[in-house]
Amino acid sequence: MSNYLVDGYHREAAAYAPSSERANFIRRTYGLLFVAILAFIGLEAFLVRSGAGIDVLQTVVNNPVLLIGTIVLFVVSGFLARYLARSSASPAVQMLGLALYVGVEAIIFLPFMILCSLPQFPQFHQVPVQAGILTLVVFGGLSAVVFVSKRDFSFLGKILMIASFTALGVVLIAIIFPGSINLGLWFSAAMIAIACGYILYDTSNVLHHYPTNAHTAAALELFASVALLFWYIMRLMLQLASAGDN
């Protein structure tokens, strides 16, 4: 029997729960995911329209130390958010973890969104909407593959971890040693492939390994994968739009 380890205790996976309980778990998970996506969109829109972030964009882009700090912020906050969401504490604490992660993602995306809103770059104005639609289509397609096939993609976990640490190393080298590595279209395409792998992995875990009381943690992992895919689809589309103007 498959089990998911939560706070040191093995609990029966949703895959082996009664069908009504399993269906309720899946509804709650994807309902929270939908709310998280809406919260992200609303927070991002507020930050862009309020004018906050232009100085952040200029400062971060011109300061390699802050770029590294942004990566560190993302990693640390991700661990903290996951710890809260997976904890055995109250549902409010678990929701705090999800909310924290959504807020950090909104900050991480802010430079991209500011760039796409600047009047001097009209070719970028539609990129967030187009990338968002493409992200949802890809996410929906990959989710359908898992739910229809019912295949367990948990074997991808170690592969994705190695690929992610390799990608992080490449990014750090490119930041610390400017010009040493060109993170061009190939890198965006590779990261999109990794993000797709995470969607298969996380969706499979929802179906096969999460217990029925872990819907907040499951929603957080799905949101993280969707955000990763959205980020690199946006990056790829921005690169293509920039190349088209040259």
C-alpha positions as CSV (number, residue, x, y, z in Angstrom):
1,M,0.0,0.0,0.0
2,S,1.3,3.4,-1.0
3,N,1.7,5.9,1.9
4,Y,2.7,9.5,2.1
5,L,5.0,10.6,5.0
6,V,3.7,13.6,6.9
7,D,5.5,14.7,10.0
8,G,7.0,11.3,10.6
9,Y,3.7,9.4,10.4
10,H,2.6,7.2,7.5
11,R,-1.1,7.8,6.7
12,E,-3.1,5.9,4.2
13,A,-2.9,7.5,0.7
14,A,-6.0,9.0,-0.9
15,A,-5.7,6.3,-3.6
16,Y,-6.9,3.8,-1.1
17,A,-9.5,5.9,0.7
18,P,-13.2,5.4,-0.1
19,S,-14.2,6.9,-3.4
20,S,-16.3,9.7,-1.9
21,E,-13.4,10.7,0.4
22,R,-10.9,10.6,-2.4
23,A,-13.1,12.7,-4.7
24,N,-13.6,15.2,-1.9
25,F,-9.8,15.4,-1.4
26,I,-9.2,16.0,-5.1
27,R,-11.9,18.7,-5.2
28,R,-10.5,20.5,-2.2
29,T,-7.0,20.3,-3.6
30,Y,-7.8,21.8,-7.0
31,G,-10.2,24.2,-5.4
32,L,-7.4,25.6,-3.3
33,L,-5.1,25.6,-6.4
34,F,-7.7,27.7,-8.2
35,V,-8.0,30.1,-5.3
36,A,-4.2,30.4,-5.1
37,I,-3.9,31.2,-8.8
38,L,-6.6,33.9,-8.5
39,A,-4.9,35.4,-5.5
40,F,-1.6,35.4,-7.4
41,I,-3.2,37.2,-10.4
42,G,-5.0,39.7,-8.1
43,L,-1.8,40.5,-6.1
44,E,0.3,40.8,-9.2
45,A,-2.2,43.2,-10.8
46,F,-2.3,45.3,-7.6
47,L,1.5,45.5,-7.4
48,V,1.9,46.5,-11.1
49,R,-1.0,49.0,-11.2
50,S,0.1,50.6,-7.9
51,G,3.5,51.5,-9.5
52,A,5.4,49.4,-6.9
53,G,8.2,47.4,-8.4
54,I,9.8,49.7,-11.0
55,D,12.7,50.6,-8.7
56,V,12.9,46.9,-7.7
57,L,13.2,45.9,-11.3
58,Q,16.0,48.3,-12.1
59,T,17.9,47.6,-8.8
60,V,17.7,43.8,-9.1
61,V,18.7,43.6,-12.7
62,N,21.7,45.8,-12.1
63,N,22.9,44.0,-8.9
64,P,24.1,40.4,-9.1
65,V,24.1,40.1,-5.3
66,L,20.4,40.9,-5.2
67,L,19.8,38.4,-8.0
68,I,21.4,35.8,-5.8
69,G,19.4,37.1,-2.8
70,T,16.2,36.6,-4.8
71,I,17.1,33.0,-5.4
72,V,17.9,32.5,-1.8
73,L,14.6,34.2,-0.8
74,F,12.7,31.9,-3.1
75,V,14.4,28.7,-1.7
76,V,14.1,29.7,2.0
77,S,10.5,30.8,1.7
78,G,9.6,27.7,-0.3
79,F,10.9,25.5,2.5
80,L,9.1,27.5,5.2
81,A,5.8,27.5,3.2
82,R,6.0,23.8,2.6
83,Y,6.8,23.1,6.3
84,L,3.7,25.1,7.4
85,A,1.4,23.6,4.7
86,R,2.5,20.0,5.6
87,S,2.4,20.5,9.4
88,S,0.0,18.8,11.8
89,A,-1.0,22.3,13.0
90,S,-4.4,23.9,12.4
91,P,-5.8,24.4,8.9
92,A,-5.2,28.1,9.4
93,V,-1.4,27.5,9.8
94,Q,-1.4,25.3,6.7
95,M,-3.2,28.0,4.8
96,L,-0.7,30.5,6.0
97,G,2.0,28.4,4.3
98,L,0.1,28.5,1.0
99,A,-0.5,32.2,1.3
100,L,3.2,32.8,2.0
101,Y,4.2,30.9,-1.1
102,V,1.7,32.8,-3.3
103,G,3.0,36.1,-1.9
104,V,6.6,35.3,-2.6
105,E,5.8,34.1,-6.1
106,A,4.1,37.4,-6.7
107,I,7.2,39.3,-5.7
108,I,9.4,37.0,-7.8
109,F,7.3,37.6,-10.8
110,L,7.1,41.3,-10.3
111,P,10.1,42.3,-12.5
112,F,8.7,40.3,-15.4
113,M,5.3,41.9,-15.0
114,I,6.7,45.4,-14.7
115,L,8.7,44.8,-17.9
116,C,5.6,43.7,-19.8
117,S,3.7,46.8,-18.7
118,L,6.3,49.4,-19.8
119,P,5.0,51.6,-22.7
120,Q,8.4,51.4,-24.4
121,F,8.0,47.7,-24.9
122,P,4.6,47.2,-26.6
123,Q,5.7,43.9,-28.0
124,F,5.7,42.5,-24.4
125,H,2.2,43.7,-23.4
126,Q,0.3,40.5,-24.3
127,V,3.0,38.1,-23.1
128,P,1.6,37.5,-19.6
129,V,-1.9,36.7,-20.9
130,Q,-0.6,34.5,-23.7
131,A,1.8,32.7,-21.4
132,G,-0.9,32.2,-18.8
133,I,-3.2,30.6,-21.3
134,L,-0.5,28.4,-22.6
135,T,0.5,27.4,-19.1
136,L,-3.1,26.4,-18.2
137,V,-3.5,24.4,-21.4
138,V,-0.2,22.5,-20.8
139,F,-1.1,22.0,-17.1
140,G,-4.6,20.7,-18.1
141,G,-3.2,18.3,-20.7
142,L,-0.5,16.9,-18.4
143,S,-3.1,16.5,-15.5
144,A,-5.4,14.7,-17.9
145,V,-2.6,12.3,-18.8
146,V,-2.1,11.4,-15.1
147,F,-5.8,11.1,-14.3
148,V,-6.7,9.1,-17.4
149,S,-3.7,6.8,-17.4
150,K,-3.7,6.6,-13.5
151,R,0.1,6.0,-13.9
152,D,2.3,6.7,-10.9
153,F,5.0,9.1,-11.9
154,S,6.7,9.2,-8.5
155,F,9.9,7.7,-10.1
156,L,10.5,11.2,-11.6
157,G,11.3,12.6,-8.2
158,K,15.0,11.9,-8.0
159,I,15.5,12.8,-11.7
160,L,13.7,16.2,-11.2
161,M,15.7,16.9,-8.1
162,I,19.0,16.3,-9.9
163,A,17.9,18.4,-12.9
164,S,16.7,21.2,-10.6
165,F,20.0,21.4,-8.7
166,T,21.9,21.3,-12.0
167,A,19.8,24.2,-13.4
168,L,20.4,26.2,-10.1
169,G,24.1,25.7,-10.5
170,V,24.0,26.9,-14.1
171,V,22.1,30.0,-13.0
172,L,24.5,30.8,-10.2
173,I,27.5,30.4,-12.5
174,A,25.9,32.7,-15.1
175,I,25.2,35.3,-12.3
176,I,28.6,35.1,-10.6
177,F,30.6,34.9,-13.9
178,P,28.8,37.2,-16.4
179,G,29.3,36.0,-20.0
180,S,30.4,32.6,-19.0
181,I,27.1,30.9,-19.9
182,N,24.4,32.2,-22.1
183,L,21.0,31.3,-20.6
184,G,19.3,31.6,-23.9
185,L,16.3,29.8,-25.5
186,W,17.8,26.4,-24.8
187,F,17.7,27.1,-21.1
188,S,14.1,28.2,-21.1
189,A,13.1,25.2,-23.1
190,A,15.0,22.9,-20.7
191,M,13.3,24.5,-17.7
192,I,9.9,24.2,-19.4
193,A,10.6,20.4,-19.7
194,I,11.5,20.2,-16.0
195,A,8.4,22.1,-15.0
196,C,6.3,19.7,-17.1
197,G,8.0,16.8,-15.3
198,Y,7.1,18.4,-11.9
199,I,3.4,18.7,-13.0
200,L,3.3,15.0,-13.8
201,Y,5.1,14.2,-10.6
202,D,2.9,16.4,-8.3
203,T,-0.4,15.4,-10.0
204,S,0.6,11.7,-9.6
205,N,1.3,12.3,-5.9
206,V,-2.1,13.8,-5.5
207,L,-3.7,10.8,-7.1
208,H,-1.5,8.1,-5.5
209,H,0.4,9.3,-2.4
210,Y,-1.1,12.2,-0.5
211,P,-3.4,11.4,2.4
212,T,-6.9,12.9,2.3
213,N,-6.1,15.5,4.9
214,A,-3.1,17.0,3.0
215,H,-5.1,19.0,0.4
216,T,-3.3,22.3,1.4
217,A,0.2,20.8,0.9
218,A,-0.9,19.2,-2.3
219,A,-2.3,22.5,-3.6
220,L,0.9,24.2,-2.8
221,E,3.0,21.8,-4.7
222,L,0.8,22.0,-7.7
223,F,0.8,25.8,-7.6
224,A,4.7,25.7,-7.4
225,S,4.8,23.6,-10.5
226,V,2.3,25.8,-12.4
227,A,4.3,28.9,-11.4
228,L,7.6,27.4,-12.5
229,L,6.0,26.5,-15.9
230,F,4.5,30.0,-16.2
231,W,7.8,31.7,-15.4
232,Y,9.8,29.9,-18.1
233,I,7.0,30.1,-20.8
234,M,7.0,33.8,-20.1
235,R,10.8,33.9,-20.4
236,L,10.8,32.0,-23.6
237,M,8.1,34.2,-25.1
238,L,9.9,37.4,-24.1
239,Q,13.1,36.1,-25.6
240,L,11.3,35.3,-28.9
241,A,9.6,38.7,-28.9
242,S,12.9,40.4,-28.4
243,A,14.6,38.3,-31.1
244,G,11.8,39.2,-33.5
245,D,12.5,43.0,-33.1
246,N,16.2,42.6,-34.0
